[in-house]
């Protein structure tokens, strides 16, 4: 059986509108236990803000997270996945584009999948035993 994104995705992604401040977005991430949120303009996905985005701007001169809308730091270059996208294809997209989270859409945003979700679906293997050579 070929596993699909729908088998590993998480429903109910955390979303913010374009005017949500960075500070509010970080609070939303903390409350939801996730490291990214989706920035929406109505029903349209504008992009993703993750903790890396926030950290990148934190030390920028003049950056004020309590006054900066997330739309100013949103990564808009995202690829969308569908529930029927294979996990193999999702992993390829993530690794080639260095995108750790994919929004999952089926006419609208229905969930998300991140690299950790993908890794959990991989077969469990036992560590290889190594023998120590004594000199």
N, C-alpha and C positions, 0 to 999 in steps of 0.2 A: 504494500500500500504506500503510495506517495503521500507524504504529509504535506498539508497545505497550511497557509498562514492562519486560516480559521481555527486550526487545531491548537495553535500556540499563542494567538493574540489575546490581549487583555481588552475587555470592553470598557466603556465609560472613561475615555481619556480626559485628562484635566485640560480644560480650555480657558482661554482668556481672550478678551476682545483687544483690539489694537490700542486702545487707550489705557489699558491696565498698566500701572507703573511696574517697573522692574522689582521694586520692593514687594509689592503685592503679589507679583508672580512667584517670587522666591517663597513667600509665605504659603502660597497655593501648593508649590512643589513639596514643601515640608509637610503640610497637612495631608497631602495625598500619598506621601511616601514615594514619590517619583522624582527623577532628575530632569524631567522635561515637561513642557506644556505646549499645547498647540494654540497658535494665535489665529483667531477667526475674525472674519468680517462678515457678520451675518452667518450664512451657511457655507461661505467660501473659506478654505484653508489658506491663510497667508504665509504660514511657515511654522517653524519650531524654535522655541527658546529653551536651551538647556543650561545646566550649570556651567559648562565650558564657556558658553556665550557670556554669561554673567561675569565669570572670572576674567575673561578677556578684557572686558570694559571696566572692571572695578578700579584698576589703577590708571585709567585714562584721565588725564588732567581735565577737570571740569565735569566729570561724570557724576551725576547726582541720581542715584537709583530711585529715590523717593519722588523725583520730579520727571524722570525719563520714562516715556511710554515704551512698552515692550516692542512696539513696531519699529523702533529705532535700532534694536539689536537683534531682530528676528532673522534667522537663517531662512531665506525665501527660496533657496535652491534645493528643493526637496523632491524626492520621487515618492509617488503614492503606490501602495500595494492594494491588491484586491483580496478578498477572502480566499479565492481560489488560486492565488499565486503560490507556487511551490515554495517550500522552505529553502530549498537549494537556490532558487532564483532570488529569494529575499536576501539570503546570505551573500550571494554574489553582488547584488546591488549595494548592500551595506559596506562590504569590503572594498569594492571598487570606488565608491563615492565617499568613503569615510563618513558615512551617515549611520549613527548607532541606533536610531529609532526611525521606524517607518509608520506613517499614518495608514490606516486601513480604511478604504472607502468602498461603499456599495451604494452609489447615488448620494451618499452623505457620509460623514465621518462616523464609523461604527466601532473603531477600536484602534489599537496600535500594537506593534511588536518591536521589541528591542533585541539587541544582540544577546542579552542574557537569556531571554525567552528562547531564542534559537538554540543556544548552547544546551539548555535543559532538555531539548528534544533529541539530542545526539545519544547514540548508544553508550552505555556506561562501559568503560574498560578498566581492567585492573592495571595498576602500575606494573611496569616491567621490573622484574627483580634483577638487581645487579649484584654481581659478585665482586667482592673487594680483592684485589690482587695484592698480596703482601710481597714486598721487595726484600 
